[in-house]
Amino acid sequence: MTNAALDLIGDNVDVALRMGVRGDLERVERKLSPVDWQFCAGADWIKGKGVPASLKDITEFISPASDLRMFLEHFVLGGRELPTGMITADNQLMIRDLALSGSGVALLPSGLCRDLIKSGRLITILPDIPIKAPVLNLTFPSRADITPRVRTFADVLAAQFT
């Protein structure tokens, strides 16, 4: 597992989970589900710092690595820039846990923080910022390369999203 955008053919990858449509003729993409994103901070951080009123008011941002950051700014935030990162991490689970521990504000996929928000441990902030939900896709190098084993794995995984 990696967050890096690998070359499926060159890196000999059977299947990848990727957000957004790439439109490459060498790939086959199977749409799974839209991925909603939201800004969150730990309850203790909110108690100590208050609720930011805008992106510009966020002084302690936990930033994703540059490739995901650019994707989020372009496809999720519609061209708006994320705040400067006080911390940068290349793993969304780590970013979620840093926000949970009071290290700052994070932009997270809703599925990673839903239960923590329900429990009150994470707080949703900036709900008025328009956020687009890119589609999560199963991506294959090409139709010819899909083995029965990979097809079965893809079918089982896709069933989890229906």
N, CA, C and O of each residue as an XYZ file, in Angstrom:
648
protein
N       0.847     -1.183      0.000
C       0.000      0.000      0.000
C       0.886      1.237      0.000
O       1.907      1.298      0.685
N       0.464      2.222     -0.789
C       1.186      3.485     -0.839
C       0.231      4.597     -1.264
O      -0.764      4.346     -1.945
N       0.536      5.814     -0.861
C      -0.223      6.969     -1.318
C       0.352      7.536     -2.600
O      -0.225      8.457     -3.179
N       1.486      7.001     -3.059
C       2.120      7.496     -4.281
C       1.290      7.109     -5.505
O       0.670      6.047     -5.539
N       1.290      7.989     -6.509
C       0.597      7.713     -7.772
C       1.555      6.926     -8.669
O       2.341      7.504     -9.419
N       1.473      5.611     -8.576
C       2.382      4.745     -9.308
C       1.985      4.602    -10.774
O       0.827      4.799    -11.144
N       2.963      4.257    -11.592
C       2.725      3.878    -12.983
C       2.248      2.428    -12.937
O       3.040      1.528    -12.656
N       0.966      2.191    -13.209
C       0.393      0.854    -13.042
C       1.129     -0.200    -13.857
O       1.380     -1.299    -13.361
N       1.477      0.116    -15.092
C       2.151     -0.859    -15.940
C       3.616     -0.977    -15.549
O       4.116     -2.081    -15.331
N       4.303      0.150    -15.461
C       5.733      0.138    -15.146
C       6.044     -0.429    -13.772
O       7.087     -1.056    -13.586
N       5.161     -0.222    -12.810
C       5.377     -0.717    -11.450
C       4.692     -2.055    -11.196
O       4.659     -2.536    -10.063
N       4.140     -2.663    -12.264
C       3.526     -3.993    -12.195
C       2.429     -4.066    -11.127
O       2.418     -4.969    -10.291
N       1.502     -3.092    -11.174
C       0.394     -3.025    -10.233
C      -0.838     -3.651    -10.883
O      -1.192     -3.303    -12.009
N      -1.488     -4.571    -10.178
C      -2.687     -5.229    -10.710
C      -3.919     -4.343    -10.618
O      -4.714     -4.276    -11.556
N      -4.078     -3.663     -9.486
C      -5.253     -2.825     -9.270
C      -4.885     -1.730     -8.269
O      -4.085     -1.948     -7.359
N      -5.477     -0.560     -8.450
C      -5.229      0.557     -7.538
C      -6.549      1.223     -7.202
O      -7.488      1.202     -7.997
N      -6.612      1.812     -6.025
C      -7.737      2.676     -5.639
C      -7.261      4.103     -5.856
O      -6.267      4.532     -5.269
N      -7.978      4.840     -6.706
C      -7.583      6.212     -7.011
C      -8.805      7.112     -7.024
O      -9.914      6.684     -7.345
N      -8.572      8.386     -6.663
C      -9.655      9.364     -6.714
C      -9.568     10.141     -8.015
O      -8.484     10.462     -8.502
N     -10.745     10.437     -8.569
C     -10.811     11.235     -9.778
C     -10.685     10.387    -11.024
O     -10.169      9.271    -10.988
N     -11.165     10.933    -12.126
C     -11.112     10.235    -13.405
C      -9.877     10.707    -14.155
O      -9.653     11.908    -14.302
N      -9.086      9.771    -14.621
C      -7.841     10.115    -15.301
C      -7.992     10.121    -16.818
O      -7.250     10.822    -17.507
N      -8.951      9.344    -17.355
C      -9.216      9.347    -18.783
C      -8.093      8.805    -19.643
O      -8.002      9.164    -20.817
N      -7.251      7.968    -19.112
C      -6.127      7.406    -19.844
C      -6.585      6.164    -20.592
O      -7.278      5.318    -20.027
N      -6.203      6.048    -21.858
C      -6.609      4.897    -22.662
C      -5.963      3.596    -22.198
O      -6.462      2.513    -22.503
N      -4.864      3.694    -21.467
C      -4.175      2.500    -20.985
C      -4.747      1.984    -19.666
O      -4.245      1.002    -19.119
N      -5.776      2.625    -19.159
C      -6.371      2.228    -17.879
C      -7.845      1.898    -18.052
O      -8.532      2.408    -18.937
N      -8.296      1.020    -17.165
C      -9.722      0.750    -17.043
C     -10.103      1.198    -15.639
O      -9.463      0.796    -14.667
N     -11.139      2.027    -15.523
C     -11.567      2.517    -14.223
C     -12.989      2.055    -13.936
O     -13.869      2.102    -14.795
N     -13.180      1.609    -12.707
C     -14.498      1.186    -12.247
C     -14.891      2.088    -11.093
O     -14.257      2.065    -10.039
N     -15.935      2.882    -11.289
C     -16.363      3.828    -10.264
C     -16.929      3.089     -9.056
O     -17.723      2.159     -9.191
N     -16.500      3.526     -7.868
C     -16.980      2.920     -6.634
C     -17.926      3.847     -5.882
O     -19.067      3.480     -5.599
N     -17.450      5.055     -5.558
C     -18.252      5.939     -4.715
C     -17.635      7.330     -4.686
O     -16.417      7.468     -4.798
N     -18.467      8.370     -4.538
C     -17.893      9.693     -4.297
C     -17.245      9.728     -2.913
O     -17.692      9.046     -1.990
N     -16.190     10.528     -2.779
C     -15.491     10.681     -1.503
C     -15.720     12.104     -1.005
O     -15.185     13.063     -1.561
N     -16.522     12.225      0.048
C     -16.774     13.531      0.661
C     -15.596     13.895      1.565
O     -14.998     13.023      2.196
N     -15.272     15.179      1.622
C     -14.178     15.693      2.449
C     -14.732     16.747      3.391
O     -15.734     17.392      3.083
N     -14.089     16.927      4.532
C     -14.493     17.975      5.461
C     -13.312     18.410      6.318
O     -12.405     17.632      6.615
N     -13.358     19.677      6.702
C     -12.346     20.202      7.613
C     -12.727     19.806      9.025
O     -13.881     19.952      9.429
N     -11.748     19.300      9.784
C     -11.985     18.846     11.157
C     -10.834     19.267     12.060
O      -9.712     19.497     11.609
N     -11.143     19.359     13.333
C     -10.131     19.583     14.364
C     -10.575     18.836     15.610
O     -11.763     18.576     15.803
N      -9.614     18.496     16.448
C      -9.915     17.824     17.697
C     -10.702     18.740     18.629
O     -10.524     19.958     18.610
N     -11.563     18.154     19.435
C     -12.391     18.926     20.366
C     -11.527     19.770     21.305
O     -11.872     20.917     21.587
N     -10.421     19.228     21.788
C      -9.549     19.982     22.692
C      -8.884     21.160     21.975
O      -8.701     22.227     22.561
N      -8.523     20.957     20.694
C      -7.928     22.045     19.922
C      -8.937     23.182     19.762
O      -8.585     24.352     19.910
N     -10.186     22.840     19.461
C     -11.243     23.847     19.309
C     -11.445     24.607     20.624
O     -11.622     25.825     20.615
N     -11.419     23.894     21.749
C     -11.582     24.562     23.054
C     -10.473     25.574     23.300
O     -10.712     26.655     23.839
N      -9.253     25.213     22.900
C      -8.115     26.097     23.148
C      -7.940     27.201     22.123
O      -7.505     28.299     22.469
N      -8.268     26.931     20.880
C      -7.991     27.895     19.796
C      -9.231     28.576     19.250
O      -9.134     29.647     18.650
N     -10.397     27.971     19.447
C     -11.620     28.511     18.861
C     -11.846     27.979     17.460
O     -10.993     27.291     16.899
N     -12.998     28.301     16.899
C     -13.371     27.816     15.576
C     -12.939     28.838     14.527
O     -13.390     29.983     14.571
N     -12.077     28.454     13.585
C     -11.682     29.387     12.520
C     -12.898     29.774     11.675
O     -13.757     28.936     11.399
N     -12.969     31.038     11.266
C     -14.092     31.520     10.461
C     -13.856     31.335      8.969
O     -14.806     31.349      8.186
N     -12.584     31.162      8.562
C     -12.258     31.005      7.143
C     -10.964     30.217      7.009
O     -10.278     29.954      7.997
N     -10.639     29.845      5.781
C      -9.379     29.142      5.529
C      -8.193     29.987      5.987
O      -7.222     29.456      6.527
N      -8.270     31.286      5.775
C      -7.167     32.185      6.143
C      -6.962     32.252      7.652
O      -5.880     32.621      8.108
N      -7.979     31.901      8.431
C      -7.874     31.946      9.891
C      -7.214     30.698     10.475
O      -6.934     30.654     11.673
N      -6.964     29.686      9.647
C      -6.337     28.458     10.142
C      -4.830     28.675     10.207
O      -4.164     28.810      9.180
N      -4.305     28.707     11.424
C      -2.864     28.924     11.612
C      -2.112     27.628     11.880
O      -0.887     27.592     11.766
N      -2.816     26.580     12.230
C      -2.186     25.284     12.504
C      -2.856     24.236     11.624
O      -3.791     23.553     12.043
N      -2.359     24.127     10.402
C      -2.936     23.200      9.436
C      -2.044     21.973      9.297
O      -0.822     22.083      9.198
N      -2.675     20.808      9.293
C      -1.955     19.550      9.077
C      -2.123     19.226      7.594
O      -3.192     18.804      7.155
N      -1.075     19.427      6.850
C      -1.142     19.366      5.395
C      -0.827     17.977      4.860
O       0.063     17.294      5.367
N      -1.566     17.561      3.829
C      -1.171     16.341      3.128
C       0.072     16.631      2.277
O       0.404     17.791      2.031
N       0.747     15.581      1.833
C       1.907     15.726      0.964
C       1.514     16.471     -0.312
O       0.334     16.547     -0.655
N       2.499     17.011     -1.003
C       2.249     17.952     -2.097
C       1.358     17.410     -3.206
O       0.531     18.156     -3.730
N       1.494     16.141     -3.586
C       0.655     15.622     -4.676
C      -0.819     15.583     -4.280
O      -1.673     15.979     -5.072
N      -1.134     15.118     -3.079
C      -2.524     15.116     -2.613
C      -3.003     16.539     -2.349
O      -4.158     16.865     -2.620
N      -2.141     17.367     -1.833
C      -2.494     18.763     -1.570
C      -2.948     19.449     -2.869
O      -3.976     20.125     -2.889
N      -2.180     19.272     -3.944
C      -2.545     19.874     -5.233
C      -3.866     19.311     -5.749
O      -4.686     20.054     -6.288
N      -4.080     18.002     -5.589
C      -5.340     17.381     -5.995
C      -6.506     17.995     -5.228
O      -7.524     18.350     -5.821
N      -6.357     18.120     -3.916
C      -7.426     18.662     -3.080
C      -7.734     20.115     -3.444
O      -8.899     20.499     -3.547
N      -6.690     20.919     -3.637
C      -6.908     22.317     -3.992
C      -7.643     22.440     -5.324
O      -8.548     23.262     -5.463
N      -7.261     21.635     -6.288
C      -7.852     21.739     -7.620
C      -9.229     21.080     -7.715
O     -10.191     21.708     -8.159
N      -9.323     19.810     -7.296
C     -10.538     19.038     -7.540
C     -11.563     19.079     -6.403
O     -12.760     18.931     -6.651
N     -11.120     19.273     -5.185
C     -12.041     19.256     -4.041
C     -12.441     20.672     -3.636
O     -13.605     20.926     -3.325
N     -11.481     21.589     -3.641
C     -11.748     22.958     -3.208
C     -11.959     23.925     -4.373
O     -12.106     25.127     -4.152
N     -11.975     23.427     -5.592
C     -12.283     24.271     -6.745
C     -11.306     25.410     -6.977
O     -11.707     26.493     -7.406
N     -10.016     25.177     -6.696
C      -8.997     26.189     -6.946
C      -8.589     27.004     -5.732
O      -7.634     27.777     -5.808
N      -9.287     26.852     -4.615
C      -8.884     27.565     -3.397
C      -7.635     26.909     -2.811
O      -7.469     25.691     -2.873
N      -6.769     27.735     -2.245
C      -5.535     27.227     -1.646
C      -5.755     26.815     -0.201
O      -6.460     27.480      0.560
N      -5.137     25.710      0.152
C      -5.133     25.280      1.550
C      -4.164     26.151      2.336
O      -3.240     26.719      1.755
N      -4.358     26.266      3.639
C      -3.415     27.029      4.468
C      -2.029     26.388      4.452
O      -1.876     25.215      4.113
N      -1.046     27.164      4.817
C       0.315     26.639      4.946
C       0.324     25.576      6.036
O      -0.274     25.757      7.097
N       0.995     24.485      5.770
C       1.026     23.390      6.741
C       2.058     23.597      7.828
O       3.216     23.907      7.552
N       1.631     23.423      9.059
C       2.569     23.401     10.190
C       3.212     22.025     10.295
O       4.351     21.872     10.736
N       2.438     21.032      9.873
C       2.882     19.638      9.829
C       2.463     19.118      8.461
O       1.383     19.450      7.972
N       3.315     18.303      7.841
C       2.960     17.651      6.579
C       3.106     16.153      6.774
O       4.098     15.676      7.324
N       2.101     15.421      6.315
C       2.136     13.960      6.419
C       1.603     13.367      5.121
O       0.800     13.993      4.429
N       2.050     12.164      4.796
C       1.612     11.542      3.542
C       0.642     10.393      3.764
O       0.498      9.524      2.904
N      -0.019     10.384      4.905
C      -0.954      9.317      5.217
C      -2.177      9.924      5.897
O      -2.050     10.583      6.929
N      -3.358      9.704      5.326
C      -4.578     10.311      5.850
C      -4.938      9.812      7.246
O      -5.519     10.561      8.031
N      -4.610      8.582      7.567
C      -4.871      8.090      8.928
C      -4.000      8.836      9.937
O      -4.449      9.158     11.037
N      -2.755      9.108      9.555
C      -1.870      9.864     10.442
C      -2.381     11.292     10.597
O      -2.373     11.837     11.700
N      -2.824     11.899      9.501
C      -3.353     13.261      9.565
C      -4.581     13.306     10.466
O      -4.733     14.223     11.273
N      -5.456     12.312     10.324
C      -6.636     12.245     11.193
C      -6.225     12.142     12.658
O      -6.770     12.841     13.512
N      -5.262     11.267     12.944
C      -4.846     11.074     14.329
C      -4.143     12.312     14.889
O      -4.265     12.605     16.079
N      -3.412     13.039     14.045
C      -2.795     14.295     14.493
C      -3.874     15.324     14.834
O      -3.770     16.020     15.844
N      -4.896     15.419     14.006
C      -6.007     16.336     14.309
C      -6.696     15.917     15.602
O      -7.016     16.758     16.443
N      -6.919     14.640     15.756
C      -7.573     14.105     16.955
C      -6.767     14.424     18.214
O      -7.340     14.684     19.272
N      -5.448     14.402     18.099
C      -4.598     14.651     19.265
C      -4.404     16.133     19.577
O      -3.708     16.487     20.529
N      -5.031     17.007     18.760
C      -4.950     18.436     19.052
C      -3.840     19.169     18.339
O      -3.466     20.266     18.755
N      -3.297     18.595     17.269
C      -2.178     19.218     16.555
C      -2.605     20.264     15.537
O      -1.756     20.983     15.011
N      -3.905     20.369     15.242
C      -4.350     21.370     14.296
C      -5.574     20.939     13.520
O      -6.294     20.020     13.914
N      -5.799     21.631     12.394
C      -6.947     21.408     11.519
C      -6.509     20.558     10.340
O      -5.397     20.708      9.832
N      -7.393     19.662      9.906
C      -7.094     18.795      8.768
C      -8.291     18.763      7.819
O      -9.435     18.940      8.237
N      -8.011     18.535      6.545
C      -9.043     18.261      5.550
C      -9.024     16.759      5.342
O      -8.045     16.203      4.844
N     -10.127     16.096      5.732
C     -10.155     14.636      5.782
C     -11.314     14.054      4.984
O     -12.362     14.684      4.843
N     -11.114     12.830      4.459
C     -12.256     12.125      3.865
C     -13.253     11.805      4.975
O     -12.874     11.340      6.050
N     -14.515     12.056      4.705
C     -15.557     11.867      5.723
C     -15.564     10.466      6.316
O     -15.828     10.296      7.506
N     -15.280      9.471      5.501
C     -15.296      8.095      5.984
C     -14.271      7.814      7.071
O     -14.453      6.894      7.869
N     -13.188      8.598      7.114
C     -12.163      8.395      8.146
C     -12.496      9.078      9.462
O     -11.870      8.799     10.485
N     -13.482      9.974      9.441
C     -13.739     10.729     10.671
C     -15.195     10.694     11.124
O     -15.531     11.291     12.147
N     -16.043     10.023     10.402
C     -17.486     10.004     10.710
C     -17.758      9.596     12.159
O     -18.469     10.302     12.873
N     -17.205      8.472     12.597
C     -17.468      7.985     13.958
C     -16.878      8.918     15.021
O     -17.472      9.107     16.083
N     -15.722      9.494     14.734
C     -15.094     10.414     15.687
C     -15.896     11.710     15.813
O     -15.937     12.317     16.883
N     -16.529     12.129     14.725
C     -17.394     13.310     14.781
C     -18.651     12.991     15.586
O     -19.088     13.796     16.408
N     -19.227     11.823     15.348
C     -20.423     11.419     16.113
C     -20.135     11.357     17.609
O     -20.986     11.703     18.429
N     -18.934     10.915     17.956
C     -18.589     10.802     19.369
C     -18.181     12.145     19.981
O     -18.039     12.245     21.199
N     -17.989     13.181     19.150
C     -17.600     14.490     19.654
C     -16.105     14.678     19.813
O     -15.665     15.731     20.274
N     -15.319     13.690     19.444
C     -13.860     13.804     19.581
C     -13.238     14.661     18.484
O     -12.227     15.327     18.710
N     -13.843     14.644     17.289
C     -13.468     15.545     16.202
C     -14.652     16.467     15.935
O     -15.809     16.061     16.045
N     -14.346     17.711     15.583
C     -15.381     18.706     15.316
C     -15.245     19.151     13.858
O     -14.148     19.452     13.388
N     -16.371     19.187     13.155
C     -16.380     19.694     11.794
C     -16.337     21.213     11.839
O     -17.075     21.843     12.597
N     -15.461     21.801     11.015
C     -15.376     23.256     10.933
C     -15.509     23.689      9.473
O     -15.358     22.873      8.564
N     -15.784     24.946      9.258
C     -15.917     25.551      7.931
C     -16.892     24.786      7.030
O     -16.553     24.462      5.891
N     -18.086     24.498      7.524
C     -19.031     23.724      6.717
C     -19.567     24.484      5.507
O     -20.137     23.871      4.604
N     -19.396     25.810      5.470
C     -19.916     26.597      4.357
C     -18.979     26.648      3.155
O     -19.363     27.154      2.100
N     -17.765     26.137      3.292
C     -16.849     26.115      2.142
C     -17.327     25.036      1.181
O     -17.450     23.872      1.563
N     -17.599     25.417     -0.071
C     -18.050     24.403     -1.038
C     -16.945     23.382     -1.308
O     -15.823     23.734     -1.673
N     -17.290     22.133     -1.122
C     -16.341     21.042     -1.327
C     -16.950     20.054     -2.306
O     -18.085     19.608     -2.136
N     -16.183     19.722     -3.328
C     -16.629     18.737     -4.312
C     -16.196     17.352     -3.850
O     -15.199     17.210     -3.141
N     -16.942     16.339     -4.251
C     -16.644     14.955     -3.863
C     -16.140     14.187     -5.080
O     -16.942     13.724     -5.891
N     -14.807     14.043     -5.219
C     -14.292     13.255     -6.340
C     -14.674     11.787     -6.170
O     -14.942     11.329     -5.059
N     -14.696     11.066     -7.270
C     -15.097      9.658     -7.250
C     -13.884      8.777     -6.968
O     -12.806      8.983     -7.525
N     -14.080      7.794     -6.094
C     -13.075      6.774     -5.842
C     -13.252      5.689     -6.890
O     -14.358      5.184     -7.083
N     -12.167      5.328     -7.568
C     -12.202      4.331     -8.633
C     -11.260      3.182     -8.346
O     -10.200      3.356     -7.743
N     -11.667      2.010     -8.787
C     -10.740      0.890     -8.909
C     -10.110      1.061    -10.283
O     -10.826      1.189    -11.276
N      -8.805      1.064    -10.356
C      -8.115      1.312    -11.613
C      -7.237      0.114    -11.955
O      -6.465     -0.379    -11.132
N      -7.383     -0.332    -13.197
C      -6.611     -1.462    -13.706
C      -5.707     -0.968    -14.830
O      -6.064     -0.011    -15.518
N      -4.545     -1.592    -15.037
C      -3.655     -1.151    -16.114
C      -4.319     -1.212    -17.489
O      -4.205     -0.261    -18.263
N      -4.999     -2.290    -17.803
C      -5.755     -2.403    -19.058
C      -6.679     -3.602    -18.941
O      -6.479     -4.477    -18.099
N      -7.697     -3.632    -19.798
C      -8.663     -4.729    -19.742
C      -7.983     -6.084    -19.977
O      -8.366     -7.077    -19.359
N      -6.990     -6.135    -20.850
C      -6.331     -7.395    -21.185
C      -5.553     -7.981    -20.004
O      -5.349     -9.193    -19.927
N      -5.121     -7.110    -19.086
C      -4.293     -7.575    -17.968
C      -5.096     -8.038    -16.752
O      -4.503     -8.469    -15.763
N      -6.415     -7.961    -16.798
C      -7.220     -8.304    -15.630
C      -7.366     -9.824    -15.540
O      -8.076    -10.437    -16.337
N      -6.689    -10.419    -14.563
C      -6.759    -11.867    -14.369
C      -8.022    -12.200    -13.585
O      -8.592    -11.324    -12.934
N      -8.465    -13.445    -13.636
C      -9.654    -13.832    -12.854
C      -9.503    -13.523    -11.358
O     -10.472    -13.125    -10.711
N      -8.324    -13.699    -10.819
C      -8.080    -13.426     -9.402
C      -8.262    -11.933     -9.103
O      -8.879    -11.572     -8.101
N      -7.729    -11.073     -9.967
C      -7.869     -9.629     -9.786
C      -9.325     -9.218     -9.986
O      -9.831     -8.380     -9.239
N      -9.998     -9.783    -10.965
C     -11.415     -9.489    -11.228
C     -12.261     -9.842    -10.004
O     -13.143     -9.075     -9.619
N     -11.997    -10.999     -9.391
C     -12.744    -11.416     -8.207
C     -12.506    -10.453     -7.047
O     -13.445    -10.063     -6.354
N     -11.248    -10.072     -6.839
C     -10.924     -9.100     -5.796
C     -11.677     -7.789     -6.041
O     -12.261     -7.222     -5.118
N     -11.660     -7.315     -7.283
C     -12.346     -6.067     -7.637
C     -13.848     -6.179     -7.399
O     -14.464     -5.243     -6.890
N     -14.435     -7.299     -7.756
C     -15.877     -7.488     -7.555
C     -16.244     -7.484     -6.077
O     -17.251     -6.891     -5.691
N     -15.438     -8.140     -5.246
C     -15.693     -8.176     -3.802
C     -15.540     -6.777     -3.204
O     -16.365     -6.349     -2.397
N     -14.483     -6.068     -3.602
C     -14.278     -4.725     -3.096
C     -15.401     -3.784     -3.554
O     -15.907     -2.998     -2.753
N     -15.787     -3.856     -4.805
C     -16.852     -2.998     -5.330
C     -18.180     -3.265     -4.602
O     -18.970     -2.344     -4.394
N     -18.417     -4.506     -4.223
C     -19.656     -4.841     -3.513
C     -19.738     -4.127     -2.151
O     -20.834     -3.903     -1.636
N     -18.598     -3.777     -1.579
C     -18.582     -3.079     -0.294
C     -19.087     -1.639     -0.428
O     -19.448     -1.013      0.569
N     -19.112     -1.115     -1.652
C     -19.521      0.263     -1.881
C     -20.943      0.387     -2.406
O     -21.404      1.500     -2.661
N     -21.649     -0.727     -2.574
C     -23.013     -0.665     -3.088
C     -24.032     -0.800     -1.972
O     -25.236     -0.769     -2.229
